[in-house]
């Protein structure tokens, strides 16, 4: 078994490989919410490229109560994460970004 630098264990669900067990678990929760109609338009790994050359990849994107939500699963926040969040909030001030532990 191969571990990441943050000791996350890659986990496969429905043929999709996730970076961690926590991310795979959240994906299963979102699938249930999608089936129940609580959310719509579930997308995996939306990419944001900022003019400063920084790229940020969230884990999930979905619509809840008519609002687009971007969600990132973090067990550990690497040092560059704060910079990426500042870029996201600056360039997308009206978008919601949920950080789930």
C-alpha positions in Angstrom: 0.0 0.0 0.0 1.3 3.4 -0.9 1.0 6.4 1.4 1.0 10.1 0.5 3.3 12.6 2.2 0.5 13.4 4.7 -0.1 9.6 5.4 -3.5 9.7 3.7 -4.5 6.3 2.3 -5.8 6.4 -1.3 -9.3 4.9 -1.4 -11.4 3.7 -4.4 -15.2 4.2 -4.6 -17.2 3.3 -7.7 -14.0 3.1 -9.7 -12.9 6.6 -8.6 -9.7 6.9 -6.6 -9.7 9.5 -3.8 -6.7 10.9 -2.0 -7.9 9.8 1.4 -10.5 7.7 3.2 -12.0 10.9 4.5 -12.5 12.3 1.0 -14.0 9.0 -0.2 -16.4 8.9 2.8 -17.5 12.5 2.1 -18.1 11.5 -1.6 -20.5 8.7 -0.4 -22.3 11.2 1.8 -22.7 13.6 -1.2 -24.0 10.8 -3.4 -26.7 10.2 -0.8 -27.6 13.9 -0.7 -27.6 13.9 -4.6 -30.0 10.9 -4.7 -32.3 12.5 -2.1 -32.4 15.8 -4.0 -30.7 17.8 -1.3 -27.9 18.8 -3.7 -27.6 18.8 -7.5 -24.8 19.1 -10.0 -22.1 17.2 -8.1 -18.7 17.6 -9.8 -15.3 16.3 -8.7 -12.1 18.3 -8.5 -13.0 21.7 -10.0 -9.8 23.6 -11.0 -9.1 27.3 -10.4 -6.2 29.0 -12.1 -5.4 32.4 -10.6 -3.6 35.1 -12.6 -0.6 35.0 -10.2 0.2 31.5 -11.5 -1.3 29.5 -8.6 -3.6 26.6 -9.2 -6.1 25.4 -6.7 -8.1 22.2 -7.0 -11.1 21.8 -4.7 -12.4 18.3 -3.9 -16.1 18.8 -4.8 -18.5 21.3 -6.4 -22.3 21.0 -6.0 -25.4 23.1 -5.8 -27.3 23.4 -2.6 -30.4 25.5 -2.2 -29.6 27.2 -5.5 -26.1 28.2 -4.4 -22.9 26.8 -5.7 -20.7 25.3 -3.0 -17.0 24.3 -3.4 -15.8 21.9 -0.7 -12.3 20.8 0.3 -11.5 17.9 2.7 -8.5 18.7 4.8 -7.0 16.6 7.5 -3.8 18.7 7.4 -3.4 22.2 5.9 -0.1 22.5 4.1 1.6 26.0 4.3 0.6 27.0 0.8 -3.1 26.3 1.5 -3.6 29.7 3.2 -2.2 31.5 0.1 -4.6 29.5 -2.1 -7.6 30.4 0.1 -6.7 34.1 0.0 -6.5 33.9 -3.8 -9.8 32.1 -4.0 -11.6 34.6 -1.7 -10.1 37.5 -3.7 -11.1 36.2 -7.1 -14.4 34.6 -6.1 -15.7 36.7 -3.3 -19.3 35.6 -3.8 -18.6 31.8 -3.9 -18.8 29.6 -0.9 -15.8 27.4 0.0 -16.4 24.8 2.8 -13.3 23.3 4.5 -14.3 20.0 6.0 -12.1 18.2 8.5 
